Amino acid sequence: MLDTVVAISIGIGLAAACGFRVFVPTLVIGVAARADLLTLADGFQWMSSSAAITAFAVATALEVGAYYLPWLDNLLDTGAAPLAIVAGTVVAAAFITDMNPLLKWSLAIIAGGGSAGTIKAGLAGIRVGSTLTTGGITNPIVSTIEWITALGMSVLAVFLPILAALVAIALVALLIRFAFRFARRCRSVPVAETD
């Protein structure tokens, strides 16, 4: 039972990291599995192959670098949201073993894809706010915090998976709370009438 909890925690922590940067966690998974720090579920061993690690490394470099381009970062958030959900789902499923496939994929979609998607949506909102309030001047700072957090969450999921899952759950709860407060505030702002 403890092995299952740890495996699910690894998946949730890494899926949450996909919400910050899609490819950073996949690169960490490949390297950690190659170093025998992680055990991948059946059918996911390809993630530790040399070809996969190389592809993840190139994708990570391109993704991290692209977020430093002022006009491209907001556009990337739009396209990366569905990709983060898919990556979060796959990453979570990569660690769930000894479980009915329907339950495994349902859990991966809800916990993995859900956490990645919620974090990505929240961060997209933060980036839009940064763009609107500072003209994009602080966006590189936001980008740096995001990829460092993705790396930190990924490493935390490898070495302290239950803590990583708890941090992921707290981040998701915080972002959902922030979204509800923001929506409530927007509804309470009076709309100017026009003649």
MDTraj code that builds the backbone (N, CA, C; nanometers):
import mdtraj as md
import numpy as np

residues = "MET LEU ASP THR VAL VAL ALA ILE SER ILE GLY ILE GLY LEU ALA ALA ALA CYS GLY PHE ARG VAL PHE VAL PRO THR LEU VAL ILE GLY VAL ALA ALA ARG ALA ASP LEU LEU THR LEU ALA ASP GLY PHE GLN TRP MET SER SER SER ALA ALA ILE THR ALA PHE ALA VAL ALA THR ALA LEU GLU VAL GLY ALA TYR TYR LEU PRO TRP LEU ASP ASN LEU LEU ASP THR GLY ALA ALA PRO LEU ALA ILE VAL ALA GLY THR VAL VAL ALA ALA ALA PHE ILE THR ASP MET ASN PRO LEU LEU LYS TRP SER LEU ALA ILE ILE ALA GLY GLY GLY SER ALA GLY THR ILE LYS ALA GLY LEU ALA GLY ILE ARG VAL GLY SER THR LEU THR THR GLY GLY ILE THR ASN PRO ILE VAL SER THR ILE GLU TRP ILE THR ALA LEU GLY MET SER VAL LEU ALA VAL PHE LEU PRO ILE LEU ALA ALA LEU VAL ALA ILE ALA LEU VAL ALA LEU LEU ILE ARG PHE ALA PHE ARG PHE ALA ARG ARG CYS ARG SER VAL PRO VAL ALA GLU THR ASP".split()
xyz = np.array([
    [0.0821, -0.1198, 0.0000],
    [0.0000, 0.0000, 0.0000],
    [0.0864, 0.1261, 0.0000],
    [0.1919, 0.1263, 0.0821],
    [0.2797, 0.2425, 0.0880],
    [0.3468, 0.2670, -0.0471],
    [0.3851, 0.1591, -0.1167],
    [0.4460, 0.1742, -0.2489],
    [0.3506, 0.2428, -0.3457],
    [0.2224, 0.2097, -0.3373],
    [0.1229, 0.2716, -0.4248],
    [0.1078, 0.4195, -0.3923],
    [0.1045, 0.4530, -0.2647],
    [0.0927, 0.5938, -0.2230],
    [0.2138, 0.6727, -0.2699],
    [0.3315, 0.6154, -0.2551],
    [0.4540, 0.6834, -0.2991],
    [0.4526, 0.7015, -0.4508],
    [0.4136, 0.5975, -0.5246],
    [0.4089, 0.6068, -0.6709],
    [0.3106, 0.7130, -0.7165],
    [0.1935, 0.7160, -0.6553],
    [0.0944, 0.8185, -0.6904],
    [0.1464, 0.9567, -0.6537],
    [0.2148, 0.9683, -0.5416],
    [0.2717, 1.0969, -0.4991],
    [0.3778, 1.1458, -0.5963],
    [0.4621, 1.0548, -0.6431],
    [0.5625, 1.0914, -0.7440],
    [0.4912, 1.1455, -0.8680],
    [0.3902, 1.0732, -0.9126],
    [0.3160, 1.1152, -1.0314],
    [0.2501, 1.2505, -1.0149],
    [0.1876, 1.2748, -0.8993],
    [0.1213, 1.4038, -0.8761],
    [0.2234, 1.5169, -0.8694],
    [0.3342, 1.4942, -0.7999],
    [0.4374, 1.5976, -0.7903],
    [0.4959, 1.6330, -0.9255],
    [0.5254, 1.5316, -1.0043],
    [0.5811, 1.5571, -1.1380],
    [0.4772, 1.6165, -1.2316],
    [0.3519, 1.5750, -1.2186],
    [0.2455, 1.6323, -1.3016],
    [0.2276, 1.7802, -1.2703],
    [0.2333, 1.8149, -1.1421],
    [0.2229, 1.9558, -1.1046],
    [0.3380, 2.0360, -1.1646],
    [0.4556, 1.9774, -1.1663],
    [0.5709, 2.0445, -1.2276],
    [0.5475, 2.0698, -1.3761],
    [0.4703, 1.9822, -1.4418],
    [0.4365, 2.0031, -1.5837],
    [0.3537, 2.1291, -1.6028],
    [0.2831, 2.1735, -1.4990],
    [0.2079, 2.2980, -1.5073],
    [0.2981, 2.4198, -1.5123],
    [0.4186, 2.4079, -1.4573],
    [0.5152, 2.5177, -1.4612],
    [0.5919, 2.5179, -1.5926],
    [0.6428, 2.4025, -1.6313],
    [0.7105, 2.3822, -1.7604],
    [0.6833, 2.2388, -1.8005],
    [0.6415, 2.2191, -1.9220],
    [0.5987, 2.0869, -1.9682],
    [0.7140, 1.9876, -1.9745],
    [0.8290, 2.0310, -2.0241],
    [0.9357, 1.9357, -2.0535],
    [1.0409, 1.9209, -1.9439],
    [1.0482, 2.0125, -1.8511],
    [1.1455, 1.9987, -1.7416],
    [1.1213, 1.8688, -1.6636],
    [0.9970, 1.8399, -1.6221],
    [0.9748, 1.7147, -1.5468],
    [1.0039, 1.5896, -1.6294],
    [0.9727, 1.5924, -1.7590],
    [0.9995, 1.4737, -1.8404],
    [1.1494, 1.4477, -1.8503],
    [1.2282, 1.5548, -1.8586],
    [1.3734, 1.5392, -1.8600],
    [1.4221, 1.4824, -1.7275],
    [1.3699, 1.5337, -1.6167],
    [1.4079, 1.4824, -1.4844],
    [1.3694, 1.3354, -1.4720],
    [1.2509, 1.2991, -1.5216],
    [1.2081, 1.1587, -1.5177],
    [1.3062, 1.0708, -1.5940],
    [1.3408, 1.1116, -1.7154],
    [1.4328, 1.0321, -1.7971],
    [1.5666, 1.0117, -1.7293],
    [1.6225, 1.1205, -1.6772],
    [1.7536, 1.1127, -1.6123],
    [1.7449, 1.0320, -1.4827],
    [1.6409, 1.0554, -1.4020],
    [1.6264, 0.9840, -1.2745],
    [1.6012, 0.8347, -1.2969],
    [1.5217, 0.8019, -1.3969],
    [1.4972, 0.6596, -1.4257],
    [1.6240, 0.5929, -1.4782],
    [1.7005, 0.6638, -1.5592],
    [1.8273, 0.6099, -1.6104],
    [1.9244, 0.5856, -1.4964],
    [1.9201, 0.6714, -1.3931],
    [2.0088, 0.6568, -1.2770],
    [1.9505, 0.5629, -1.1716],
    [1.8416, 0.4945, -1.2034],
    [1.7739, 0.4014, -1.1126],
    [1.7226, 0.4671, -0.9851],
    [1.6869, 0.5956, -0.9950],
    [1.6261, 0.6644, -0.8819],
    [1.4740, 0.6530, -0.8859],
    [1.4193, 0.6226, -1.0036],
    [1.2757, 0.6056, -1.0227],
    [1.2491, 0.4759, -1.0971],
    [1.1352, 0.4161, -1.0684],
    [1.0918, 0.2977, -1.1415],
    [0.9676, 0.3343, -1.2203],
    [0.9754, 0.3203, -1.3513],
    [0.8635, 0.3542, -1.4385],
    [0.7691, 0.2355, -1.4518],
    [0.6406, 0.2647, -1.4689],
    [0.5410, 0.1601, -1.4900],
    [0.5658, 0.0928, -1.6244],
    [0.5098, -0.0273, -1.6398],
    [0.5221, -0.0991, -1.7666],
    [0.4713, -0.0115, -1.8814],
    [0.5450, -0.0110, -1.9892],
    [0.5077, 0.0662, -2.1065],
    [0.5653, 0.2066, -2.1083],
    [0.6312, 0.2487, -2.0001],
    [0.6871, 0.3837, -1.9934],
    [0.8398, 0.3844, -1.9836],
    [0.9025, 0.2678, -1.9986],
    [1.0484, 0.2602, -1.9907],
    [1.1166, 0.3413, -2.1003],
    [1.0463, 0.3671, -2.2085],
    [1.1018, 0.4458, -2.3181],
    [1.1457, 0.5843, -2.2714],
    [1.0868, 0.6338, -2.1616],
    [1.1201, 0.7682, -2.1135],
    [1.2647, 0.7790, -2.0653],
    [1.3278, 0.6650, -2.0356],
    [1.4674, 0.6691, -1.9894],
    [1.5652, 0.6303, -2.0998],
    [1.5172, 0.6176, -2.2224],
    [1.6070, 0.5844, -2.3335],
    [1.6915, 0.7066, -2.3710],
    [1.8038, 0.6834, -2.4334],
    [1.8921, 0.7929, -2.4751],
    [1.8203, 0.8882, -2.5699],
    [1.7434, 0.8321, -2.6632],
    [1.6706, 0.9155, -2.7593],
    [1.5685, 1.0044, -2.6886],
    [1.4966, 0.9472, -2.5924],
    [1.3961, 1.0254, -2.5198],
    [1.4620, 1.1342, -2.4357],
    [1.5700, 1.1005, -2.3660],
    [1.6390, 1.2003, -2.2831],
    [1.6915, 1.3140, -2.3701],
    [1.7469, 1.2811, -2.4852],
    [1.7954, 1.3847, -2.5772],
    [1.6805, 1.4727, -2.6249],
    [1.5693, 1.4098, -2.6637],
    [1.4526, 1.4863, -2.7093],
    [1.3989, 1.5752, -2.5969],
    [1.3914, 1.5206, -2.4757],
    [1.3436, 1.5998, -2.3625],
    [1.4378, 1.7160, -2.3327],
    [1.5682, 1.6939, -2.3438],
    [1.6663, 1.8002, -2.3182],
    [1.6520, 1.9131, -2.4205],
    [1.6388, 1.8783, -2.5463],
    [1.6221, 1.9802, -2.6516],
    [1.4904, 2.0552, -2.6312],
    [1.3826, 1.9811, -2.6055],
    [1.2521, 2.0437, -2.5837],
    [1.2546, 2.1349, -2.4611],
    [1.3232, 2.0918, -2.3562],
    [1.3344, 2.1740, -2.2356],
    [1.4077, 2.3041, -2.2651],
    [1.5202, 2.2955, -2.3342],
    [1.5967, 2.4159, -2.3678],
    [1.5143, 2.5123, -2.4537],
    [1.4445, 2.4581, -2.5518],
    [1.3614, 2.5430, -2.6387],
    [1.2459, 2.6058, -2.5614],
    [1.1811, 2.5259, -2.4762],
    [1.0678, 2.5773, -2.3999],
    [1.1114, 2.6857, -2.3017],
    [1.2176, 2.6589, -2.2253],
    [1.2653, 2.7567, -2.1281],
    [1.3096, 2.8849, -2.1993],
    [1.3831, 2.8706, -2.3088],
    [1.4297, 2.9877, -2.3828],
    [1.3171, 3.0679, -2.4453],
    [1.2170, 3.0000, -2.4988],
    [1.1066, 3.0687, -2.5667],
    [1.0266, 3.1574, -2.4720],
    [1.0200, 3.1196, -2.3458],
    [0.9441, 3.2001, -2.2500],
    [1.0134, 3.3323, -2.2166],
    [1.1346, 3.3516, -2.2631],
    [1.2030, 3.4784, -2.2414],
    [1.1791, 3.5766, -2.3555],
    [1.1071, 3.5353, -2.4584],
    [1.0742, 3.6245, -2.5691],
    [0.9424, 3.6948, -2.5366],
    [0.9458, 3.8275, -2.5250],
    [0.8297, 3.9021, -2.4750],
    [0.6982, 3.8765, -2.5492],
    [0.6989, 3.8652, -2.6751],
    [0.5734, 3.8470, -2.7484],
    [0.5301, 3.7008, -2.7546],
    [0.6230, 3.6115, -2.7294],
    [0.5947, 3.4692, -2.7431],
    [0.5459, 3.4043, -2.6135],
    [0.5814, 3.4609, -2.4987],
    [0.5495, 3.3959, -2.3713],
    [0.3991, 3.3810, -2.3475],
    [0.3217, 3.4865, -2.3732],
    [0.1761, 3.4759, -2.3543],
    [0.1131, 3.3807, -2.4556],
    [0.1646, 3.3808, -2.5774],
    [0.1155, 3.2893, -2.6801],
    [0.1452, 3.1443, -2.6413],
    [0.2639, 3.1211, -2.5875],
    [0.3007, 2.9864, -2.5431],
    [0.2099, 2.9363, -2.4316],
    [0.1703, 3.0240, -2.3416],
    [0.0801, 2.9836, -2.2338],
    [-0.0504, 2.9284, -2.2898],
    [-0.0991, 2.9884, -2.3960],
    [-0.2236, 2.9417, -2.4571],
    [-0.2058, 2.8024, -2.5162],
    [-0.0984, 2.7816, -2.5921],
    [-0.0744, 2.6513, -2.6537],
    [-0.0258, 2.5459, -2.5566],
    [0.0418, 2.5895, -2.4510],
    [0.0999, 2.4939, -2.3570],
    [-0.0026, 2.4388, -2.2581],
    [-0.1159, 2.5050, -2.2429],
    [-0.2161, 2.4580, -2.1464],
    [-0.2650, 2.3167, -2.1787],
    [-0.3110, 2.2896, -2.3022],
    [-0.3525, 2.1518, -2.3315],
    [-0.2358, 2.0533, -2.3243],
    [-0.1183, 2.0980, -2.3672],
    [0.0002, 2.0119, -2.3619],
    [0.0373, 1.9784, -2.2180],
    [0.0229, 2.0743, -2.1278],
    [0.0518, 2.0498, -1.9857],
    [-0.0448, 1.9461, -1.9286],
    [-0.1706, 1.9533, -1.9684],
    [-0.2698, 1.8563, -1.9195],
    [-0.2342, 1.7156, -1.9677],
    [-0.1995, 1.7046, -2.0956],
    [-0.1609, 1.5738, -2.1511],
    [-0.0334, 1.5232, -2.0833],
    [0.0664, 1.6112, -2.0711],
    [0.1926, 1.5716, -2.0081],
    [0.1704, 1.5313, -1.8625],
    [0.0887, 1.6072, -1.7903],
    [0.0593, 1.5730, -1.6512],
    [-0.0080, 1.4379, -1.6384],
    [-0.0974, 1.4085, -1.7324],
    [-0.1656, 1.2787, -1.7327],
    [-0.0670, 1.1656, -1.7583],
    [0.0166, 1.1812, -1.8612],
    [0.1143, 1.0769, -1.8967],
    [0.2160, 1.0570, -1.7854],
    [0.2643, 1.1673, -1.7292],
    [0.3636, 1.1590, -1.6220],
    [0.3057, 1.0875, -1.5004],
    [0.1837, 1.1208, -1.4637],
    [0.1217, 1.0533, -1.3486],
    [0.1034, 0.9049, -1.3764],
    [0.0583, 0.8713, -1.4974],
    [0.0376, 0.7302, -1.5333],
    [0.1680, 0.6522, -1.5372],
    [0.2786, 0.7201, -1.5620],
    [0.4084, 0.6532, -1.5730],
    [0.4541, 0.5909, -1.4415],
    [0.3903, 0.6270, -1.3311],
    [0.4338, 0.5755, -1.2012],
    [0.3289, 0.4910, -1.1304],
    [0.2079, 0.4898, -1.1807],
    [0.1012, 0.4139, -1.1166],
    [0.1068, 0.2699, -1.1666],
    [0.1370, 0.1785, -1.0774],
    [0.1471, 0.0367, -1.1124],
    [0.0463, -0.0435, -1.0323],
    [0.0299, -0.1685, -1.0682],
    [-0.0561, -0.2617, -0.9949],
    [-0.1954, -0.2053, -0.9692],
    [-0.2540, -0.1474, -1.0729],
    [-0.3865, -0.0905, -1.0586],
    [-0.4664, -0.1202, -1.1851],
    [-0.5949, -0.1385, -1.1710],
    [-0.6830, -0.1579, -1.2845],
    [-0.6604, -0.0436, -1.3844],
    [-0.6448, -0.0733, -1.5148],
    [-0.6165, 0.0321, -1.6133],
    [-0.7175, 0.1469, -1.6134],
    [-0.8454, 0.1163, -1.5951],
    [-0.9460, 0.2225, -1.5914],
    [-0.9224, 0.3147, -1.4728],
    [-0.8959, 0.2571, -1.3582],
    [-0.8690, 0.3361, -1.2383],
    [-0.7379, 0.4133, -1.2539],
    [-0.6371, 0.3471, -1.3086],
    [-0.5065, 0.4110, -1.3288],
    [-0.5199, 0.5357, -1.4152],
    [-0.5847, 0.5223, -1.5313],
    [-0.5951, 0.6355, -1.6230],
    [-0.6920, 0.7408, -1.5729],
    [-0.7945, 0.7001, -1.4997],
    [-0.8857, 0.7987, -1.4400],
    [-0.8114, 0.8828, -1.3373],
    [-0.7338, 0.8160, -1.2528],
    [-0.6541, 0.8863, -1.1530],
    [-0.5502, 0.9758, -1.2199],
    [-0.4860, 0.9255, -1.3242],
    [-0.3849, 1.0049, -1.3953],
    [-0.4464, 1.1296, -1.4578],
    [-0.5646, 1.1148, -1.5168],
    [-0.6310, 1.2299, -1.5801],
    [-0.6738, 1.3317, -1.4752],
    [-0.7381, 1.2829, -1.3690],
    [-0.7909, 1.3750, -1.2677],
    [-0.6791, 1.4386, -1.1860],
    [-0.5936, 1.3557, -1.1270],
    [-0.4882, 1.4084, -1.0391],
    [-0.3725, 1.4683, -1.1180],
    [-0.3267, 1.3963, -1.2207],
    [-0.2122, 1.4443, -1.2978],
    [-0.2477, 1.5568, -1.3925],
    [-0.3408, 1.5283, -1.4834],
    [-0.3816, 1.6308, -1.5798],
    [-0.4481, 1.7496, -1.5132],
    [-0.5280, 1.7209, -1.4103],
    [-0.5966, 1.8284, -1.3391],
    [-0.5007, 1.9227, -1.2685],
    [-0.4023, 1.8669, -1.2002],
    [-0.3069, 1.9544, -1.1301],
    [-0.2215, 2.0328, -1.2289],
    [-0.1755, 1.9678, -1.3348],
    [-0.0949, 2.0390, -1.4354],
    [-0.1760, 2.1490, -1.5018],
    [-0.2994, 2.1201, -1.5390],
    [-0.3838, 2.2189, -1.6054],
    [-0.4198, 2.3358, -1.5161],
    [-0.4497, 2.3073, -1.3896],
    [-0.4837, 2.4142, -1.2958],
    [-0.3651, 2.5064, -1.2728],
    [-0.2480, 2.4484, -1.2539],
    [-0.1286, 2.5302, -1.2320],
    [-0.0956, 2.6108, -1.3578],
    [-0.1040, 2.5487, -1.4749],
    [-0.0752, 2.6204, -1.6001],
    [-0.1723, 2.7363, -1.6191],
    [-0.3015, 2.7139, -1.5926],
    [-0.4007, 2.8212, -1.6077],
    [-0.3731, 2.9356, -1.5099],
    [-0.3409, 2.9005, -1.3859],
    [-0.3103, 3.0035, -1.2877],
    [-0.1881, 3.0853, -1.3251],
    [-0.0858, 3.0172, -1.3749],
    [0.0355, 3.0877, -1.4147],
    [0.0128, 3.1738, -1.5378],
    [-0.0736, 3.1288, -1.6278],
    [-0.1070, 3.2100, -1.7458],
    [-0.1730, 3.3397, -1.7011],
    [-0.2592, 3.3301, -1.5999],
    [-0.3220, 3.4500, -1.5457],
    [-0.2203, 3.5443, -1.4821],
    [-0.1245, 3.4874, -1.4117],
    [-0.0192, 3.5688, -1.3509],
    [0.0631, 3.6386, -1.4593],
    [0.0934, 3.5669, -1.5677],
    [0.1719, 3.6262, -1.6766],
    [0.0935, 3.7394, -1.7445],
    [-0.0362, 3.7194, -1.7650],
    [-0.1183, 3.8253, -1.8248],
    [-0.1191, 3.9474, -1.7329],
    [-0.1343, 3.9224, -1.6030],
    [-0.1293, 4.0324, -1.5074],
    [0.0045, 4.1042, -1.5110],
    [0.1126, 4.0286, -1.5215],
    [0.2459, 4.0872, -1.5311],
    [0.2597, 4.1709, -1.6576],
    [0.2058, 4.1188, -1.7670],
    [0.2130, 4.1919, -1.8948],
    [0.1321, 4.3210, -1.8876],
    [0.0119, 4.3140, -1.8309],
    [-0.0751, 4.4314, -1.8253],
    [-0.0232, 4.5380, -1.7289],
    [0.0329, 4.4963, -1.6167],
    [0.0758, 4.5943, -1.5158],
    [0.2149, 4.6502, -1.5395],
    [0.3015, 4.5723, -1.6051],
    [0.4395, 4.6206, -1.6235],
    [0.4793, 4.6300, -1.7703],
    [0.3858, 4.6037, -1.8591],
    [0.4192, 4.6056, -2.0016],
    [0.5099, 4.4899, -2.0412],
    [0.5140, 4.3866, -1.9592],
    [0.5956, 4.2694, -1.9895],
    [0.7367, 4.2759, -1.9352],
    [0.7702, 4.3835, -1.8675],
    [0.9067, 4.3993, -1.8156],
    [0.9412, 4.2911, -1.7133],
    [0.8432, 4.2524, -1.6311],
    [0.8698, 4.1512, -1.5279],
    [0.8472, 4.0080, -1.5766],
    [0.8042, 3.9898, -1.7010],
    [0.7786, 3.8545, -1.7515],
    [0.9019, 3.7637, -1.7467],
    [1.0227, 3.8136, -1.7756],
    [1.1397, 3.7246, -1.7614],
    [1.1610, 3.6767, -1.6177],
    [1.1255, 3.7597, -1.5207],
    [1.1369, 3.7182, -1.3809],
    [1.0359, 3.6070, -1.3529],
    [0.9135, 3.6239, -1.4020],
    [0.8101, 3.5210, -1.3866],
    [0.8560, 3.3915, -1.4536],
    [0.9121, 3.4027, -1.5736],
    [0.9604, 3.2842, -1.6461],
    [1.0700, 3.2113, -1.5696],
    [1.1609, 3.2869, -1.5119],
    [1.2701, 3.2264, -1.4354],
    [1.2159, 3.1526, -1.3131],
    [1.1239, 3.2164, -1.2429],
    [1.0634, 3.1524, -1.1257],
    [0.9915, 3.0246, -1.1668],
    [0.9220, 3.0277, -1.2812],
    [0.8467, 2.9107, -1.3264],
    [0.9369, 2.7916, -1.3568],
    [1.0453, 2.8131, -1.4337],
    [1.1257, 2.6956, -1.4699],
    [1.2066, 2.6459, -1.3511],
    [1.2472, 2.7353, -1.2630],
    [1.3181, 2.6908, -1.1417],
    [1.2223, 2.6119, -1.0515],
    [1.0974, 2.6568, -1.0423],
    [0.9976, 2.5851, -0.9633],
    [0.9687, 2.4487, -1.0249],
    [0.9613, 2.4429, -1.1589],
    [0.9399, 2.3133, -1.2267],
    [1.0533, 2.2171, -1.1933],
    [1.1753, 2.2660, -1.1960],
    [1.2905, 2.1820, -1.1631],
    [1.2866, 2.1410, -1.0154],
    [1.2588, 2.2362, -0.9281],
    [1.2521, 2.2067, -0.7851],
    [1.1425, 2.1069, -0.7505],
    [1.0246, 2.1252, -0.8097],
    [0.9146, 2.0308, -0.7856],
    [0.9493, 1.8921, -0.8381],
    [1.0158, 1.8864, -0.9524],
    [1.0533, 1.7575, -1.0113],
    [1.1530, 1.6836, -0.9228],
    [1.2534, 1.7549, -0.8757],
    [1.3539, 1.6935, -0.7883],
    [1.2903, 1.6529, -0.6551],
    [1.2025, 1.7376, -0.6036],
    [1.1317, 1.7055, -0.4798],
    [1.0484, 1.5782, -0.4966],
    [0.9826, 1.5639, -0.6118],
    [0.9010, 1.4446, -0.6379],
    [0.9856, 1.3178, -0.6435],
    [1.1089, 1.3299, -0.6892],
    [1.1982, 1.2132, -0.6960],
    [1.2445, 1.1725, -0.5561],
    [1.2829, 1.2706, -0.4748],
    [1.3450, 1.2390, -0.3465],
    [1.2502, 1.2428, -0.2264],
    [1.1480, 1.3264, -0.2300],
    [1.0499, 1.3372, -0.1210],
    [0.9093, 1.3425, -0.1824],
    [0.8651, 1.2298, -0.2389],
    [0.7415, 1.2317, -0.3185],
    [0.6149, 1.2709, -0.2424],
    [0.6008, 1.2287, -0.1193],
    [0.4784, 1.2628, -0.0456],
    [0.4741, 1.4125, -0.0179],
    [0.5883, 1.4717, 0.0168],
    [0.5947, 1.6165, 0.0354],
    [0.5638, 1.6885, -0.0958],
    [0.6155, 1.6376, -0.2060],
    [0.5889, 1.6984, -0.3374],
    [0.4400, 1.6947, -0.3690],
    [0.3737, 1.5840, -0.3393],
    [0.2292, 1.5736, -0.3641],
    [0.1524, 1.6731, -0.2768],
    [0.1939, 1.6872, -0.1516],
    [0.1277, 1.7829, -0.0629],
    [0.1473, 1.9259, -0.1114],
    [0.2675, 1.9586, -0.1588],
    [0.2937, 2.0919, -0.2147],
    [0.2079, 2.1137, -0.3392],
    [0.1983, 2.0118, -0.4240],
    [0.1166, 2.0220, -0.5458],
    [-0.0298, 2.0471, -0.5105],
    [-0.0818, 1.9733, -0.4146],
    [-0.2217, 1.9904, -0.3730],
    [-0.2428, 2.1301, -0.3163],
    [-0.1481, 2.1787, -0.2369],
    [-0.1585, 2.3133, -0.1804],
    [-0.1558, 2.4195, -0.2903],
    [-0.0690, 2.4025, -0.3888],
    [-0.0629, 2.4981, -0.5003],
    [-0.1930, 2.5014, -0.5793],
    [-0.2479, 2.3844, -0.6071],
    [-0.3743, 2.3768, -0.6803],
    [-0.4852, 2.4446, -0.5995],
    [-0.4930, 2.4157, -0.4710],
    [-0.5954, 2.4770, -0.3857],
    [-0.5787, 2.6285, -0.3814],
    [-0.4563, 2.6754, -0.3702],
    [-0.4285, 2.8189, -0.3666],
    [-0.4702, 2.8859, -0.4975],
    [-0.4380, 2.8248, -0.6094],
    [-0.4737, 2.8835, -0.7390],
    [-0.6247, 2.8824, -0.7616],
    [-0.6925, 2.7775, -0.7180],
    [-0.8387, 2.7735, -0.7309],
    [-0.9020, 2.8821, -0.6436],
    [-0.8521, 2.8959, -0.5232],
    [-0.9033, 3.0007, -0.4337],
    [-0.8814, 3.1383, -0.4941],
    [-0.7638, 3.1614, -0.5500],
    [-0.7327, 3.2888, -0.6141],
    [-0.8273, 3.3141, -0.7307],
    [-0.8555, 3.2116, -0.8110],
    [-0.9444, 3.2266, -0.9270],
    [-1.0861, 3.2627, -0.8829],
    [-1.1360, 3.1984, -0.7771],
    [-1.2702, 3.2308, -0.7276],
    [-1.2760, 3.3734, -0.6736],
    [-1.1744, 3.4152, -0.6020],
    [-1.1710, 3.5527, -0.5508],
    [-1.1674, 3.6529, -0.6650],
    [-1.0873, 3.6241, -0.7650],
    [-1.0760, 3.7128, -0.8804],
    [-1.2103, 3.7219, -0.9535],
    [-1.2766, 3.6077, -0.9741],
    [-1.4067, 3.6060, -1.0424],
    [-1.5106, 3.6835, -0.9622],
    [-1.5105, 3.6667, -0.8312],
    [-1.6044, 3.7395, -0.7455],
    [-1.5788, 3.8896, -0.7532],
    [-1.4531, 3.9290, -0.7539],
    [-1.4173, 4.0697, -0.7620],
    [-1.4603, 4.1278, -0.8972],
    [-1.4441, 4.0504, -1.0032],
    [-1.4839, 4.0976, -1.1366],
    [-1.6347, 4.1154, -1.1461],
    [-1.7106, 4.0280, -1.0817],
    [-1.8572, 4.0393, -1.0843],
    [-1.9055, 4.1596, -1.0046],
    [-1.8315, 4.2010, -0.9026],
    [-1.8748, 4.3117, -0.8186],
    [-1.8372, 4.4481, -0.8755],
    [-1.7562, 4.4519, -0.9799],
    [-1.7181, 4.5789, -1.0415],
    [-1.8325, 4.6258, -1.1310],
    [-1.8850, 4.7474, -1.1068],
    [-1.9960, 4.7943, -1.1897],
    [-1.9501, 4.8226, -1.3326],
    [-2.0375, 4.7901, -1.4258],
    [-2.0090, 4.8137, -1.5664],
    [-2.0668, 4.9486, -1.6047],
    [-1.9861, 5.0291, -1.6705],
    [-2.0319, 5.1646, -1.7113],
    [-2.1359, 5.1510, -1.8210],
    [-2.2443, 5.2262, -1.8058],
    [-2.3497, 5.2242, -1.9065],
    [-2.3173, 5.3211, -2.0172],
    [-2.3521, 5.2860, -2.1374],
    [-2.3308, 5.3743, -2.2526],
    [-2.4655, 5.4125, -2.3106],
    [-2.4747, 5.5338, -2.3620],
    [-2.6008, 5.5806, -2.4222],
    [-2.6184, 5.5308, -2.5614],
])
top = md.Topology()
chain = top.add_chain()
for i, resn in enumerate(residues, 1):
    res = top.add_residue(resn, chain, resSeq=i)
    for name in ("N", "CA", "C"):
        top.add_atom(name, md.element.get_by_symbol(name[0]), res)
traj = md.Trajectory(xyz[None], top)
